[in-house]
Amino acid sequence: MNEYVIKHGYKVAKPLYNLVEHEILPGTGIDAEIFWQSLANIFDEFTPKNEALLEIRQILQNKIDAWHIDPENQNFEQQKYQNFLIEIGYLVKEQGNFSISTSNVDEEVATVAGPQLVVPLMNARFALNAANARWGSLYDALYGTDVIDDSNSGEATKHYNPIRGERVQAYARQFLDDVLPLNQASHVDVINYQVVNGELAITLKNGQQVNLVNQEKFVAFKGEGKKPSAILFKNNGLHIEIKIDPSSPVAETDQATVADIILESALSTIQDCEDSIAAVDAEDKTAVYRNWLGLMKGDLCENIEKNGISITRQLNPDRTYKTPNNGELTLPGRSLLFIRNVGHLMTNNAILTSEGKEVPEGILDGLITTLISLHDLKGNSTFKNSRKGSIYIVKPKMHGPDEVAFSNELFTRIETYFGLAPNTIKMGIMDEERRTSANLKECIRAAKDRLAFINTGFLDRTGDEIHTSMQAGPMARKGLMKDEKWISAYENRNVRIGLQAGLKGKAQIGKGMWAIPDEMSNMLKDKIAHPQSGANCAWVPSPTAATLHVLHYHNINVADIQEAMLTKIDGNKYDDLTDLLTIPLLTNQNELTTIDIQHELDNNVQGLLGYVVRWIDHGTGCSKVPDIDNVGRMEDRATLRISSQHICNWLQHGVLSKEQVIESLKRMASVVDLQNITDTTYIPMAPDFDNNIAFKAAMDLIFKGKEQPSGYTEPLLHQRRQELKIITN
């Protein structure tokens, strides 16, 4: 049990109290008593508002459920449905056009398009890796992934394989030809890159000297001009470094002694307090906050063992180059960091009211993560996160404009108490709940002075699509959801409405995660659609994926795409709300065979169990879990929400039986146990199902899933994780 310290009527868990008093507050300029008083005032003011908003969610859901059950609505009419949603306040009236007025936004958010990492903040090593993923090796990213063909002795071996290396070099040279073209020549034929009299001098193997088609793309270098160790270029706002090192084994086979191509990769990173972590109590929250503090103060480090060698991982310094005119160019060595707070639903025992009631976790996150961020604003670090003096907080799982307005008001109050200029805190809106995407324009308006980010989180969005229309009928198969009308309308509206609201040049319009981390070749084929759609950032699951995805932003100028879209959008009226609100129902249940149904169930169950067992037993919030076809997929609470709600929906409408689901759970538990057999810390679920907490959590998510608020998985996961922690502590 936690010990608590009483502060202004609230009970603060001792670990959090000590962290705030002894590690966070010193250096912020904020007096401890003033802070605790401010915290109490904010909880007094905002907790009732938070609770009222959650109540509205449930009232709306109850009305939607009742509408679908009503016999009068069995012959579904879209216009009648929309009128109903307006009548109950689910859909709000769109007001006139406007433009956001966000200021002091860093260029990584406002003007430069590129990949965005999302990483669990609870894991210090992952947090550091992501922060350092601003720069990545193209050679490493190609060599270690399926982008490069491994046939005819081209496998990625532990020791350098020169055959594969040659293929990597060829791929990289083609990239250089595409984005840094030479006049009537190819980078394949280059034997020397030099800087002479401030000009880039490129020599071919035939002795000819050539120039870049666009000489302005050459911006800086390292070393001596005639023997540079690196040449730096800039394309579409992104930097490319040709690394030259004759001593490198890789360069031995390269006539220009190029050892690597270093790309500016993850421009920004979301350090996540939410879906990718398992923070269920005061102890966990304190660990999360301590990692954010380490990032903001610049002293976070982690000792790791790699290939038998002890390594201390810490934040990378900035990168310094010489400019052609004998000046100096310094570029950020780290990704610009956002922090994703939790949403409005959950509470946490890190702070209790005088009556012993847990406080809303989202309010707590806003207070503590902003307090920590003051260290960056005040220069208490050798490093700088925001060079514009802003704090970037992503708010997930908000349902409609009133909830966005609530978060905006909360941030305003925090700024006032901490003595910050208005709108220092920038808000990122996750467009991942149905009521938000249906009212996106008004959601943006509610945060128009601090908005820095909108993003289509299609995974959670799919989960909410299923839960909201749970009573409408059986849903389409999970794998076919992306082919439904609503999702294309959802993705397109996000970009269109964002551009109409003036986000170009001021904020990010983001796209969702590539969820198959081992399939980088397919990612390169498919994810180019994101910049092509006008989105100026998109999520990737790893630093390697960021280095590969950035290739898309070199080949596509997103600013030009957005400008062309704006020209087309202006003056046109759009009626895509109907498509957005088209429920993705199973069109013909009779077409599903018994085998189809069982396969769908088993696949959902396998992913669910594979994720839940690690969440409950190890507190791992994000996992790569094999699906039924043994394809490793990134799973977090968003994907869990889809799987659990999909099974709930099919149970509700008789596609599945309870007995069938239980049989699948027990059978697939044995499969998941086998997948984890090499993990010495793993606790098998089979055959002792009745006493295995992780298995019981999986059962809860399915058989209690329909009653969970918005279909969220957090309440049940937290309950079971806490149960296990009590037993094992």
N, C-alpha and C positions, 0 to 999 in steps of 0.2 A: 504493500500500500504506500501511496505517496505521502510524504510530509508536506504540509502547506504553511505558507507565511501569509498572514492577513495584511492586505493593503487596501485601504479605503473601502472596506466592505466586501472585498473579493479575496478568495483564497488562491494564492499562486503556488503551484507545485515547486518544491524546493529546487529541483534541477533547473527549471526555467528561471526562477528567481535569481539563482546564483549566476546563471549565464547573463541575464540582463544587467544585474548590478555590477558584476566584476569584469565582464568581457565586452558587453555591447555598449553600455552607457559611457564609459570613459572615452573621451575623445569626440563625443557627439556635441558637447556643449549644453546638453540637456540635464537639468537637475533630476536626481532620482525621484524625489517626492513629487515633483511636478509631473514627471512621466507617469507614475502610478496613479496620480489623481486624474490625469488626462485619460488614461486607460479606463478607469472606472467610469468617468463621464461618458466616454464613447460607448461602453457596453450598456450603460443605463439608457442612453438615447437610441441606440441602433438595434439592440436585441429584440425589443417588441416589434419594430418595423420588419426585421428579418423573419420573425415568426409569422407575422401577418402575411407576408409575401408567400411563404410556404403553404399557408392555409389556402390562399387564393389558387395556387397550383392544384391542390387537391380538389377544391370545389369545381374548378374547370374540368378536371379529369372525370369527376363523378358525373357531371352533366354530359360530357362527350360519351361516356360509357352508356348512360341512360338513353341517349339519342339513338345510338346504334342498336340497342336492344329493343327499342320501341317498334312494334309491328308496323306502324305507319311509315317507317323509314327503311323497310327491308328492300324495297325497290329504290336503290340509291340514286339520288338526283344531286349532281354537283352544285347547282346553284342554290338549291334548298339547303344543302350542307353549309355552303359559305354564308348564307344568310343567318343560319343558326350560329355559326362561329362569331359573326358580327354581333348578334343579339346578346350573346353571353359575355362579350368583351374579350374573347380569345383573339380576334382580329381587331386591330385598332385602325381608325381612319388616318390615311396618309395626309400629312400637311404639305405645304408648298416646298419647292426646291430650296436647297441651302448648300453651303460648303463648309467643311470643317475648318477650324481656325487654329489647329494645333501648331505650336511653335517650339523652337529649341529641340528639334528632333535630329538625332545623329544621322549621318548620310547612309549608314548601313540599313537604316529603316526607311528614310525618306526618298533617296535618289538612286541607290545602287541595288540592283536586283541580284539575288543569289540564294543559295541553299540556307536552310535553317535547321539546326539540330534541336532535338528534344531529348533531355537526359534526366534520369532520376537523381535529384539533388541529394538524396539520402546516402548515395554511394560516392564517397569522396574521389575515388579513382576515376569513375565515369565522369563526374563533374569536371575534374581537371582535364581529362582527355578531350572533352567537348569544348571547354574554354580554349584549349590549345589548338583546336581544329581549324583555326582561322587560316592556317597554311598547311597544305598537304602535298605529299609526293605523288605525282601522277604515275611514275614508274611503279611505285609500291602498290598503288590502287589497281593498276592494270595487271601487274604480275600475280597478285594474290587472289584475283577474282575470275569469274567465268567469262569476262569480257574478251579475254585472250584465249584463242583456240589451243587446246592441249593435245591435239592429235600429233602423230609422227614425232614422238619424243619431246613434245612441248609442254610437259606437265610442270606444275609449280612444285619444285622439290625444295627440301629444307636448305640445301646449299644451292647457290646460284646456278641456274640452268641457262647457259648461253643461247640455246635454241629459242627458249621462251623469251629470253632477254632481247633477242633480235626482233621478235614479233612486237614486244612492248615498244622498242625504239621506233619501229616502223609506224605503229599506231600514233605515237607521240609526234613524229615528224609530220604525219598527215594532219594532225591537229594544228601544228604550227603553220602549215601551209594554208589551212582554212582561215585562221584568225589573224595570222601575221604574215600575209603573203609577200613574197619577194617579186621584184620586177623580172619577169620572164625566167624564173628559176625556182628551184625547190630547196627546202631545208635539208633534204636528203643529200644534196650535193655540196653542202657547206663543209669546209674544213677548218674555218677559223672565224670566230666572232671577236672583234676588237673595238675599242673606242679610240678614235684618232681625232685630235683637235675638236673634241666635243661632239663628234659625229660617229654613228655606228658604222663600222666598216666590216662588211661580210665578204669573205673570200670563198670562191668555189674551188672544187678540185681541179678544174681546168685553168686555174689562175685568175679567172675573171672576178672583178669586184662588183657586187650588186647592192642595191638598197631595198629597204622595205617599200612596199607600195605606198604605205602611209607612214612617213618618217616620224610623225608625232607620237606614234605608239611606243617608241623607245623613250624611256623616261629616266633611267638611272643604271648604275652598275656598282659592283664591289671589286676591290683589288686595284691593280694597276691597269691603265687603259689598254696597253698592248698585251697584257696577260691577265685579263679579268677573271675573277672567280665566279662571277654571276653577272648576267645581263637582265635588267628588269624592263618589262613592257606593261602597257595598260590598254585594255580592250573592253569596251562597254562598261567602263568604270572599275573593272576587275584587273588585278595584277597577275602577271605571269613571270616567273623567274627561270631563266635557263642557267642551270648550275654547271659550272665547268671545273673539272677536277681530274687532271691526268693520272693521279695516283689511284683513282677509284677503279675497282675491278670491272664495274659496268662500263666505264669510259675507255677501257683497254680495247674494246671492239668498236669504238665510235671514232670516226675520223676527225670529228671536231672536239673530241674529249669531253662530250656532254655526259655528265654523270646522272642528271635528273632534270625533270621539269617540275618546278614547285608552283602550285596554284593557290591563289587566294580562294579559299573554299567556303567554310562555314562562316559567313559574314556575321550571323547572329545565332545565339543559342538560347533556348528556353530551359532554364534550370527549374525542374518540375517538383512542386510540392504536392502534386495531385495524383493523376491516374497511374503514373509509372512507379509510385512508391507505396509502401505499406506502413504508414505512420499512424498508430492507433491510440497512443497515449502520450503523457507528458514526457516520458523518456525519449520516445521516438521524435516528437516535435522538437525537443531540445537538440537532438543530434542533427536534424534537418537545418534548424536555424544556425547551429554552429558552423556547418559547412558553408552556408550563405555568408556568414560573417567572415570566414576565411577567404572567400572569393572577393568580398568587398574590401577587406584590409590587405589582400594580396599575399597572405601568409599561409594559405591552405597548402598542405603537402601530404603526401601519402607514400609510405615505404612499401615497395612491392618486390617480389622475387620474379625474375624473368630469365629463363635459361640458366638457372643456377646463380645468377648475379643479382645482388641487392641494388635496387634503383630507387632514388627519391624523386617522385613525381611532384612538380610544382608548376606554377604559372610561367609561361614563356615571356621573355622580355620583348620589347618592341624591336623592329628590324630597321637597321640604318643602312643607307646607300649614299653613293656620291652622285650628284646630278651632273649633267654634261657641262654646265657652266661653273663647275667647281664648288657648288653648294652642297647641302646635305638634305636628304629626304628620309624622314622617319615615318614608318608605317606601323599601325597597331599589330602587335604580335598575338593578340587574343580576339576571340569572338566577342561581339557586343552581347552582353548578358541581359536577358529578360528573366523575371521570376514569375512562375505561374502559381498563384495562390489557389486554395481550394474554393469551391463554390459556396452557395448559401445553405446547403442542406445539413452538413455534418456539424457535430459538436465535439469538444475534446476536453478531457479531464485535466489538461495543463492549467486551466483556471476554472474555478467554481464560484458560483454565487454564494452569498451568505447562507442560503438554504441548501447548498450542496449540488445545485444544478450546473451541468456543464455549459460553458459559453459557446456561442457560434464560432466555429473554427475559422471561417472566412474572415470575420472581423479581426480575430486574433492574428491571422496571417498578414492582413493589411497593416496592422499596427507594428508588429515585430519586424517584418521584412523591410518596411519603410525606415524604421529606426536604424536597422543595420545598414541600409543603403546610404545613410548620412555619412558614413565613413568614406565612401567614394566621393560624395559631393564636397566634403571638407578636405579632400586630399590626404587622408590618413593612410595612404598606400603608395608604394613605389609605382604602382600601375594605375591606369585610369580606365574606368569602364565607359561611362558617358562623358564625352568631351564637350557636350552641350549642357551638362548639368541637369540631366533628367533621370528619373527613376522609371523603369519599364515593368509594369505589372500586368500579366495576362489574367483575365477573369473568365473562368470556364462555367459552363452549365447554367447560364442565366436564361430565364424564360421571359422574353418580352421586354418592352421599353421600361416598364416600372422597375424591373430588377436592375437594369443598367443604370437607371437614374439613382437607385439606392446606392450602388457601388460608387457612382460619381459623387454623391453627397458624402459618403464615407470618406473617400479620398480627400475631398475638400476639408472636412473636419480634421483629418489627420494632418494635413498641410498647415492648417491654422494652429493646432496645438504644438507642432514641431517648428513653427516659425519659417515655413517654406513659402516661396512665392506661389501664387495660384497656378495650378496645372503643372507643377513640377513633376507630379506623378502622372505618367502617361499610361493610358489604359489600352490593353488589347482585348478585344471582344471575340471569344470563341463562338462562331456561328454554328452551333452544334446541337441546338434544341429546336424542335419544330416551330414553337411559338416565336422564337427569335428569328428564324429564317423567313417566316411568313410576315414578320413585321420589321424586317432588317433596316429599312430606311429610318423608321422612328427610333430604333435602337441606337443607330449611329447618331441621330440628332441628340439623344439623351446624353451623349458623351462627346459632343462635337468640338469642345474646346481642349480636350485632352486625348482624343482618340489617336492611336499610333499603329493600329493593327486590327484587321479582321481576318478570320481564317475559317475555311470550311473543314470542320472536323467530321468527315463523313462517317466515321465509325460510330461515335456517340450519336450522331444524327440518325443513323439507321436504327440504333437501339431505341431512340425516342419515337421514331416513326412507327415501330412495331408496338410499343407500349401505348402510345396515344390512341391508336386505332385497334387496340386489343380485341374489342368486342365487334369490330366490323366484319370479321371473317378470317379464314386462314390466310396467312401471308405467303407470298411467293417464296420459292426456295432461296436460301441465303446467297448462294453463288450467283443467282440471277437478279439480285436486288439492283446491281449497278446498271442493268439494262432497262430499268423502270423509268417512267416519265419524270417522276418527282426528283430523282437525283440529278439528272441533267439540268432541270430547271433550277434546282438548288445551287449547283456549281456555277451556272451562268449568271444567275441573279446576283450572287455574291460579288462577282467582278463588276457587273453592270452598275448595280446600286452603289458600290464602293466608288467607282469612277464618277458617277453622277454626283456623289456627295463630296467630291473634291479631294479624294485621297491621293491622286497622282502627285508625286513630288513632296508629299507630306507624311505618308503612312504606308504600311505594308498591306497588300492584299495577298493573303496566303492560301496555299492549298495543302491537302492532307498528306499523311504519311505513306511512304512505300513500306509495306508491311512484310516483305519477303526478303530478309537481309542477305541471303545467299545468292539471290538471282539478280546480279548487277547487270548482266547483259540485257535481260528483259526490262530492267529499270531504265537503261539508256534508250531502249526502243520506245517505251511507253511514257516516261515522265517528262519528255520534251513537250508533251501536251500542256503542261502547267504554264511554262512561260509563253507558249503559243496562245494560251487563253487570256493573257493579259495579267496574270498573277506575277508579282515581283518577288515572291519567295515561295518555297515549298519545303515540306518537312522531309528529312531523311533520318534513317535509324543509326547511322554510324559516321565517324570521320571519313572513312573510306568512301562511303556513299556520297558524302558531301563533295569530295574531290572529283568524283565521277559526274555527279549531277551538275556541278558548276560548268562543265563543258557545254551544257545546253544554253547557259546564259552568255557564253562567249559567241555562240552561233546565232543567238536571237537577241535582238535589242528590244527589251520589254518596254522601254519608254516609247519607242516608235510604235509598238503594237498598241499600247494604251492610247496614244495620240490618235491613231487611226480609228480605234474603237469609239473614242469620244466624239470624233467627227460624225460617225455613223449614228451614235446614240442621240446626240443633240436633236431635239425637235420631234423625235419619234416616240410613239406611245407603245408600251409593252403590256401585254396581257398574259403573263406567264404564271400568275398566281394559281390558276386552275390546274396547270400541270404540276406545280409544287404540291398542291393539296390532293392530287390523285393518289388514292391509297393503293399501295402495291400488293394487291390481293392475288392469291392463287387463282388463275383464270379458269382452270378446269381441273378440279380435284380428282376427277375420275381418270385423268391421264397419268396420274402418279401410280406406279406399280408398287407392290409390297417391297420390292428390292430398293426402289427409289426412296421410299419413306425411311426404310431402315438405314440406308446409307447416309441420308441427311441427318438422322438422329445420331448415329454413331460418330459422324464427323463433328457435330456440335458438342457431343458429350466428351470426345477425346480432347478437343481443344480446351473445353471448360475444366476438365479434371487436371490436365497437364499444367494449366495455369494456377488453378486454385490450390493444388497441393504444395506448390512452391510459395505461394502467397501466405498460406496459413502456417506451414511448418518452418519456413525460413525468412518470412517477411520480405520476400522478393516481389516487387511490384510490377516488374516488366520481365518477360521471359520469351525466349525463342522456343516455341513448342511445335513439335511435328504434327501435321494434320494427318488425316486418314490415309493420304497418299505419300506420307513420309516427307512432305515438304515443310521445312522449318518456317514458321510464321511468327512474327512478332505479336505477342499477346499482352494486352494490358486490361485495365478495367473496362475500357470502351469495347474491346472485342468480346470480353466476357459478357457485357451487357447485351450484345447482339445474340450470342449463343443461348444465353439463359432465357431471354425474352422470346426468342424464336421457338424454343421448346415449349414454353408456357403457352404461346399462342396456338400451337398445333394441339396441345393438350386441351385447351379451352374449346376448340372446335371439333374435337373428336378424330383428328387425323392420327393422333397417338393415344395410347392408353397408359395409365399410370404403371401398370405392370410391365409394359413394353419399355418404358423409360427406366424403371428400376433395373430390369434385366440388362439393358445397355450400359447403365452406370457401373454395374458390378463387373460386367465382361470387359469394358474398356478400362476400368481401374487396373485390371491385371496387365493390360497392354501398356498403360502408363508406368506401372511399376517396373516392367521389363525395360522400358526406355530409360529409366533412371537407375538401372542395376549397378552401374559403375560408381554411383555417388554413395560414399560410405556413410554420409549423414542422412540419407533418404529414409523416410519411414513408410514402408509399404502400406497401401490401403487395403489390399486383399490379404487374407480372407476375413479379417476382423472388422467388417464394415460398421458394426454397431458402436464400436469404441474408437473409431478413427475420426478425429475432429475435422480433418480436411475433407473426408468423404461426406461427413454430415453437413459441412458447409455447402458442398456441391448439391446435395439433396435440397437444402434450404433454398438455394438460388433458383431451383426449378419449381419446387412445390409451394414455395412461399413468394415466388417471383412476381406473380400478378398483383399482389398487394403492396409491393415495394414502391415507395414514392418515385414516380417517373421511370420505374424499372431499374433504378440505380442499384448497384451491387454493394456499395460501401457499407450500409448498415449491417448487413449479414456478415460480410467479410470481417469487419471490425469486431463484431461480437465474438466470432469464433476464434480470431487471432488473439484477442484478449483472454479468452478461455484457455487457450493453449499456453500463453505466457504465464498465467497464474499457476498452472499445473507444473510447468517446467522450471519456474523460478524458485 
